[in-house]
């Protein structure tokens, strides 16, 4: 009887241990799944410090000053868990056209992405940056609001970038060494342009557009490589273009919209509470930027004039030449670069931009007034 009882007790103990072991394994698997799920790395605050280098186009520009404020505000709200170190394109050896690709592959983890710079690589992003097309900065802003979500979606889908917010630059002017009072004055002029669309505009006026990095324009004007350059009113003052040019011509009423974007892997690694704080503070910075950008337009002109420059508004003749360039060059050439009439970008343009600007793209690729 004793011989039968002992094996029975032993078997019961083995079954109990197996059951306990099974529960432990189940709990372990459950915990492992929770910690390695696709959103786990960004769902819980792990207390780590996340450091980013943000690349401004140039430190001397007012939007970069706003990004410095953003960095300080984010650091304060996150108790130092997000550190944003401000750098610049010149410091990093960047000209601009490759910044979207560098953001995609992680070479650049956080920075400004200007549609004019990267439009040669990704023309769809230029819909709100076709300078010359907009009758006012307010019209351009209306266009941007209409296509903003499409732009963010396309950049996320094609380049895996997370658009945090936008910053805005002031009205664009031509800073010239010679007076540009008539259309003839533009003939053969070598003008620094910062987008393909601006190059088309320069050609429409009889000039020759040349892409040169912003930080190199001063020297190019000084040495005679350029006769003029296009940029915002206050950026030109910040770079002391008044020392190498004499006339402020325009404006091309437009506030370039520049993405504040982050590499997707770096964004996904942030806990969700830190993501939320970063986006909230970036939205506040964007709102502040919109409040002050109109003031920057005239401020830059006034500062240049105070340094001895002369402001020359566009004459009716030049304005008409710009309108012709829009229909004959800027919009048709952009449509071709974007993939033609059946492309997603052109369809978005005709549906959302054309009703605002009064210019549509036809099936043959030409552009014409909507009425």
BAPA-836582 format. One record per residue (C-alpha): residue number from 1; residue in three letters; x, y, z. Coordinates in Angstrom, 2 decimals, always signed. Each point is the difference from the previous one (the first is absolute). Example, Ala and Ser with C-alpha at 12.3 -4.5 7.8 and 13.67 -1.06 7.14 Angstrom:
BEGIN
1/ala/+12.30/-4.50/+7.80
2/ser/+1.37/+3.44/-0.66
//
This chain:
BEGIN
1/unk/+0.00/+0.00/+0.00
2/unk/+2.89/+2.33/+0.91
3/unk/+1.72/-0.78/-3.34
4/unk/-3.10/+1.08/-1.94
5/unk/-0.52/+3.22/+2.05
6/unk/+3.54/+1.44/-0.49
7/unk/-0.02/+0.05/-3.84
8/unk/-3.43/+1.64/+0.15
9/unk/+1.21/+2.78/+2.25
10/unk/+3.09/+0.52/-2.17
11/unk/-2.14/+0.26/-3.15
12/unk/-2.25/+2.60/+1.64
13/unk/+3.03/+2.12/+0.96
14/unk/+1.36/-0.13/-3.57
15/unk/-3.35/+1.14/-1.43
16/unk/-0.18/+2.90/+2.48
17/unk/+3.50/+1.18/-0.90
18/unk/-0.74/-0.21/-3.71
19/unk/-3.12/+2.08/+0.49
20/unk/+1.92/+2.66/+1.92
21/unk/+2.74/+0.03/-2.60
22/unk/-2.56/+0.36/-2.78
23/unk/-1.55/+3.04/+1.70
24/unk/+3.41/+1.66/+0.38
25/unk/+0.81/-0.58/-3.68
26/unk/-3.37/+1.39/-1.04
27/unk/+0.56/+3.13/+2.07
28/unk/+3.48/+0.41/-1.43
29/unk/-1.27/-0.29/-3.55
30/unk/-2.73/+2.52/+0.72
31/unk/+2.50/+2.50/+1.44
32/unk/+2.37/-0.51/-2.93
33/unk/-2.76/+0.62/-2.51
34/unk/-0.99/+3.19/+1.76
35/unk/+3.56/+1.32/+0.02
36/unk/+0.81/-0.81/-3.62
37/unk/-3.24/+0.95/-1.72
38/unk/+0.16/+2.38/-2.95
39/unk/-1.01/+3.04/+2.07
40/unk/+1.66/-0.92/+3.30
41/unk/+3.09/+2.12/-0.58
42/unk/-2.14/+3.10/-0.41
43/unk/-2.88/-0.81/+2.35
44/unk/+1.63/+0.23/+3.43
45/unk/+2.36/+2.61/+1.38
46/unk/+3.25/-1.81/+0.73
47/unk/+1.69/+2.99/+1.65
48/unk/+2.74/+0.14/-2.63
49/unk/+1.47/+3.18/-1.48
50/unk/-0.55/+0.37/-3.77
51/unk/+2.47/+2.27/-1.78
52/unk/-0.56/+1.47/-3.46
53/unk/+1.98/+2.27/-2.26
54/unk/-2.33/+2.38/-1.81
55/unk/+1.26/+1.44/-3.29
56/unk/-1.17/+3.55/-0.72
57/unk/+0.58/+1.44/-3.46
58/unk/+2.10/+2.70/+1.64
59/unk/+0.53/+1.16/+3.58
60/unk/-0.34/+3.69/-0.94
61/unk/-3.63/-0.43/-1.10
62/unk/-2.96/+0.88/+2.21
63/unk/-1.71/-3.41/-0.42
64/unk/+3.14/-1.59/+1.44
65/unk/-0.28/+2.31/+3.01
66/unk/-3.52/-1.34/+0.50
67/unk/+1.33/-3.56/-0.14
68/unk/+2.49/+0.89/+2.73
69/unk/-2.93/+1.14/+2.14
70/unk/-1.81/-3.24/-0.82
71/unk/+3.01/-2.03/+1.12
72/unk/+0.09/+1.82/+3.34
73/unk/-3.75/-0.38/+0.56
74/unk/+0.05/-3.72/-0.81
75/unk/+2.95/-0.60/+2.32
76/unk/-1.85/+1.79/+2.81
77/unk/-3.26/-1.89/-0.48
78/unk/+1.69/-3.40/-0.23
79/unk/+2.37/+0.66/+2.91
80/unk/+2.92/-0.40/-2.36
81/unk/-1.13/-3.29/-1.55
82/unk/+0.02/+1.58/-3.47
83/unk/+3.17/+1.87/-0.87
84/unk/+0.00/+1.88/-3.31
85/unk/+3.35/+1.36/-1.13
86/unk/-0.32/+2.64/-2.70
87/unk/+2.35/-0.26/-2.96
88/unk/-0.20/+1.36/-3.55
89/unk/+0.39/-1.02/-3.62
90/unk/+3.38/+1.78/-0.39
91/unk/+1.36/-1.67/+3.14
92/unk/-1.10/-3.41/-1.26
93/unk/+1.14/+0.60/-3.57
94/unk/-3.54/-0.14/-1.42
95/unk/-1.21/+1.95/-3.03
96/unk/-3.66/-1.01/+0.32
97/unk/-1.11/-2.16/-2.97
98/unk/+0.94/-3.30/+1.66
99/unk/-1.45/+0.70/+3.45
100/unk/-3.15/-2.10/-0.44
101/unk/+2.05/-3.05/-1.02
102/unk/+2.43/+0.58/+2.87
103/unk/-2.95/+0.12/+2.38
104/unk/-1.32/-3.23/-1.48
105/unk/+3.22/-1.97/+0.46
106/unk/+0.70/+1.41/+3.46
107/unk/+3.07/+2.05/-0.90
108/unk/-2.08/+3.00/+1.06
109/unk/-2.31/-0.78/+2.90
110/unk/-1.83/+3.32/+0.44
111/unk/-0.07/+3.19/-2.02
112/unk/-1.54/+2.46/-2.44
113/unk/-1.22/-1.37/-3.33
114/unk/-0.78/+2.75/-2.52
115/unk/-2.14/-1.02/-2.96
116/unk/+1.92/+2.24/-2.37
117/unk/+3.27/-1.71/+0.86
118/unk/-1.29/-3.57/-0.29
119/unk/-2.51/+0.61/-2.81
120/unk/+2.34/-1.44/-2.61
121/unk/-0.09/-3.31/+1.87
122/unk/-3.64/+0.17/+1.10
123/unk/-1.95/+2.49/-2.18
124/unk/-3.34/-0.63/+1.73
125/unk/+1.25/+1.96/+2.99
126/unk/+0.22/+3.18/-2.09
127/unk/-3.75/+0.55/-0.37
128/unk/+0.06/+2.76/+2.59
129/unk/+3.45/+1.27/-1.03
130/unk/-0.50/+1.00/-3.67
131/unk/+1.16/+3.57/+0.55
132/unk/-1.55/+2.43/-2.44
133/unk/-3.31/-1.89/-0.01
134/unk/-1.46/+1.67/+3.08
135/unk/-1.41/+3.52/-0.05
136/unk/+0.62/+0.42/+3.72
137/unk/+1.52/-1.80/+2.96
138/unk/-3.55/-0.54/+1.25
139/unk/-0.84/-1.84/-3.24
140/unk/+3.06/-2.19/+0.38
141/unk/-0.97/-0.77/+3.59
142/unk/-3.48/-1.03/-1.19
143/unk/+1.60/-2.35/-2.53
144/unk/+2.23/-1.46/+2.66
145/unk/-2.91/-0.65/+2.37
146/unk/-1.84/-1.74/-2.84
147/unk/+2.85/-2.43/-0.79
148/unk/+1.73/-0.29/+3.37
149/unk/-1.41/-3.40/+0.98
150/unk/+0.72/-1.40/-3.48
151/unk/+3.56/+1.23/+0.24
152/unk/+0.52/-1.52/+3.45
153/unk/-1.50/-3.29/-1.13
154/unk/+2.16/-0.23/-3.13
155/unk/+3.20/+0.83/+1.87
156/unk/-0.80/-2.58/+2.67
157/unk/-0.91/-2.68/-2.55
158/unk/+2.92/+0.55/-2.37
159/unk/+2.80/+1.04/+2.34
160/unk/-1.09/-1.29/+3.41
161/unk/+0.43/+3.45/+1.54
162/unk/-2.12/+1.31/+2.84
163/unk/-1.07/+3.60/-0.58
164/unk/-0.09/+1.65/+3.43
165/unk/-1.09/+3.48/-1.12
166/unk/+0.88/+2.79/-2.44
167/unk/+1.89/+3.26/+0.16
168/unk/-0.47/+2.97/-2.33
169/unk/+2.41/+2.37/-1.70
170/unk/-0.73/+3.60/-1.08
171/unk/-0.85/+1.36/-3.45
172/unk/+2.63/-0.61/-2.67
173/unk/+1.82/+2.84/-1.76
174/unk/+2.66/+0.31/-2.67
175/unk/+3.13/+1.60/+1.43
176/unk/+1.87/+1.44/-2.94
177/unk/+3.25/+1.81/-0.65
178/unk/-1.68/+1.96/-2.81
179/unk/-3.45/+1.65/-0.13
180/unk/-2.78/-2.16/-1.46
181/unk/-2.59/+2.51/-1.14
182/unk/-0.98/-1.46/-3.38
183/unk/-0.18/-3.48/-1.52
184/unk/+3.10/+0.78/-2.07
185/unk/+2.00/+0.37/+3.20
186/unk/-0.44/-3.71/+0.67
187/unk/+1.50/-1.17/-3.30
188/unk/+3.01/-2.23/+0.63
189/unk/-0.04/+0.68/+3.74
190/unk/+1.51/-2.79/+2.10
191/unk/-2.41/-0.48/+2.94
192/unk/+0.36/-2.35/+2.92
193/unk/-3.19/-2.05/+0.26
194/unk/-0.92/-2.54/+2.68
195/unk/-2.47/-2.17/-1.91
196/unk/-0.65/-1.33/-3.48
197/unk/-3.17/+2.10/-0.20
198/unk/+2.02/+3.13/+0.72
199/unk/+2.41/-1.03/-2.75
200/unk/-2.98/-0.14/-2.39
201/unk/-1.09/+3.43/+1.18
202/unk/+3.48/+1.45/-0.58
203/unk/+0.00/-1.44/-3.53
204/unk/-3.43/+1.50/-0.64
205/unk/+1.41/+3.43/+0.89
206/unk/+2.98/-0.49/-2.29
207/unk/+2.48/-0.75/+2.78
208/unk/+2.09/-3.07/+0.81
209/unk/-0.83/-1.78/+3.23
210/unk/+2.81/-1.70/+1.91
211/unk/-0.38/-2.15/+3.10
212/unk/+2.57/+0.94/+2.62
213/unk/-0.14/-0.91/+3.68
214/unk/-1.28/+2.86/+2.13
215/unk/+3.19/+0.29/+2.02
216/unk/+2.07/+0.41/-3.18
217/unk/-2.02/+2.80/-1.65
218/unk/+1.81/+2.89/+1.69
219/unk/+3.34/-1.10/-1.43
220/unk/-1.53/-0.70/-3.42
221/unk/-1.45/+3.51/-0.14
222/unk/+3.23/+1.51/+1.26
223/unk/+2.08/-1.78/-2.67
224/unk/-2.40/+0.68/-2.87
225/unk/-1.01/-3.64/-0.43
226/unk/-3.55/+1.24/+0.61
227/unk/-1.69/+3.27/-0.92
228/unk/-2.92/-0.50/+2.36
229/unk/-1.55/-2.46/+2.44
230/unk/-3.46/-0.95/+1.18
231/unk/-0.75/-0.47/+3.68
232/unk/-2.20/+1.37/+2.77
233/unk/+0.31/+3.59/+1.14
234/unk/+1.35/-0.71/+3.49
235/unk/+2.21/-2.97/-1.02
236/unk/+1.82/+2.27/-2.44
237/unk/+0.60/+2.53/+2.74
238/unk/+1.21/-2.71/+2.37
239/unk/+2.60/-1.05/-2.59
240/unk/+0.97/+3.66/-0.71
241/unk/-0.96/-0.09/-3.65
242/unk/-0.29/+3.80/+0.22
243/unk/+3.80/+0.03/-0.16
244/unk/+0.08/-1.72/-3.40
245/unk/-3.27/+1.15/-1.63
246/unk/-1.68/+3.38/-0.34
247/unk/-3.66/-0.60/-0.94
248/unk/-2.90/-1.88/+1.61
249/unk/-2.43/-0.89/-2.79
250/unk/-3.49/-1.41/+0.48
251/unk/-1.43/-1.71/+1.95
252/unk/-0.97/-3.37/-1.35
253/unk/-2.78/-0.20/+2.58
254/unk/+0.58/-3.37/+1.57
255/unk/+0.84/-1.50/+3.38
256/unk/+1.94/-3.20/-0.65
257/unk/-1.26/-2.84/+2.19
258/unk/+2.71/-2.20/+1.46
259/unk/-0.60/-3.35/+1.67
260/unk/+1.30/-0.72/+3.47
261/unk/+0.48/-3.74/-0.56
262/unk/+1.59/-2.95/+1.77
263/unk/+1.36/-3.34/-1.14
264/unk/-2.70/-2.65/+0.58
265/unk/+2.17/-2.35/+2.07
266/unk/+1.02/+2.82/+2.33
267/unk/-3.63/+1.08/+0.31
268/unk/-1.28/-3.50/+0.68
269/unk/+2.58/-0.46/+2.75
270/unk/-1.45/+2.90/+2.00
271/unk/-2.54/-0.91/+2.69
272/unk/-3.45/+1.26/-0.91
273/unk/-0.11/+2.57/+2.80
274/unk/+3.20/+1.59/-1.32
275/unk/-1.34/-0.09/-3.55
276/unk/-3.08/+1.85/+1.21
277/unk/+2.01/+2.67/+1.80
278/unk/+2.24/+0.55/-3.04
279/unk/-2.98/+0.42/-2.33
280/unk/-1.80/+2.30/+2.42
281/unk/+2.99/+2.30/+0.37
282/unk/+0.68/-0.10/-3.75
283/unk/-3.62/+1.04/-0.64
284/unk/+0.46/+2.96/+2.36
285/unk/+3.16/+1.01/-1.85
286/unk/-1.77/-0.27/-3.36
287/unk/-2.86/+2.20/+1.25
288/unk/+2.46/+2.61/+1.26
289/unk/+1.85/-0.12/-3.32
290/unk/-3.24/+0.71/-1.88
291/unk/-0.68/+2.98/+2.23
292/unk/+3.34/+1.68/-0.70
293/unk/+0.89/-1.02/-3.57
294/unk/-1.95/+2.82/-1.63
295/unk/+1.98/+2.50/+2.03
296/unk/+3.25/-1.53/-1.19
297/unk/-0.90/+0.89/-3.63
298/unk/+0.26/+3.76/+0.47
299/unk/+2.58/-0.20/+2.77
300/unk/+2.56/-1.44/-2.38
301/unk/-0.69/+2.68/-2.60
302/unk/+0.28/+2.78/+2.58
303/unk/+3.26/-1.37/+1.35
304/unk/+1.44/-0.26/-3.51
305/unk/-1.05/+3.53/-0.90
306/unk/+1.56/+1.25/+3.25
307/unk/+3.27/-1.51/-1.23
308/unk/-0.23/+2.01/-3.23
309/unk/-1.94/-2.35/-2.26
310/unk/-2.87/+1.10/-2.27
311/unk/-3.32/-1.84/-0.11
312/unk/-1.43/-0.35/-3.52
313/unk/-3.54/-1.49/-0.13
314/unk/-0.84/-2.08/-3.08
315/unk/-1.39/+2.10/-2.82
316/unk/-3.21/-1.00/-1.84
317/unk/+2.19/-1.19/-2.89
318/unk/+1.99/-2.34/+2.23
319/unk/-3.16/-1.26/+1.72
320/unk/-1.48/-0.93/-3.36
321/unk/+3.20/-1.83/-0.94
322/unk/-0.23/-1.97/+3.25
323/unk/-3.61/-0.99/-0.79
324/unk/+1.09/-1.17/-3.45
325/unk/+2.83/-2.01/+1.53
326/unk/-2.50/-1.68/+2.34
327/unk/-2.17/-1.21/-2.89
328/unk/+2.75/-0.73/-2.51
329/unk/+2.76/-1.40/+2.18
330/unk/-0.47/-0.35/+3.75
331/unk/-3.23/-2.00/+0.22
332/unk/+0.41/-2.14/-3.19
333/unk/+3.60/-0.87/+0.88
334/unk/-0.99/-0.92/+3.55
335/unk/-2.84/-2.21/-1.31
336/unk/+2.47/-1.83/-2.24
337/unk/+2.47/-0.51/+2.86
338/unk/-2.83/-1.23/+2.24
339/unk/-0.90/-2.78/-2.44
340/unk/-2.45/+1.55/-2.42
341/unk/-3.73/+0.56/-0.07
342/unk/-0.96/-3.40/+1.43
343/unk/+2.41/+0.19/+2.94
344/unk/-1.32/+0.29/+3.54
345/unk/+1.73/+3.36/+0.48
346/unk/-1.59/+1.60/-3.05
347/unk/-3.43/-1.37/+0.89
348/unk/+0.34/+1.52/+3.47
349/unk/+1.09/+3.28/-1.57
350/unk/-3.03/+0.18/-2.29
351/unk/-2.40/-1.00/+2.77
352/unk/+1.34/+2.17/+2.83
353/unk/+2.42/+2.63/-1.30
354/unk/-1.56/+1.06/-3.31
355/unk/-3.22/+1.35/+1.60
356/unk/+2.13/+2.27/+2.23
357/unk/+2.60/+1.29/-2.48
358/unk/-2.17/+0.00/-3.13
359/unk/+2.44/-2.13/-2.03
360/unk/-0.61/-3.59/-1.07
361/unk/+2.06/-2.68/-1.69
362/unk/-1.44/-1.40/-3.23
363/unk/+0.19/-3.61/-1.25
364/unk/+2.74/+0.96/-2.47
365/unk/+2.11/+1.36/+2.87
366/unk/-0.53/+3.66/-0.77
367/unk/-1.33/+2.50/+2.53
368/unk/-2.85/+2.45/-0.47
369/unk/-2.27/+2.27/+2.04
370/unk/-2.96/-1.80/+1.57
371/unk/-2.41/+2.54/-1.54
//
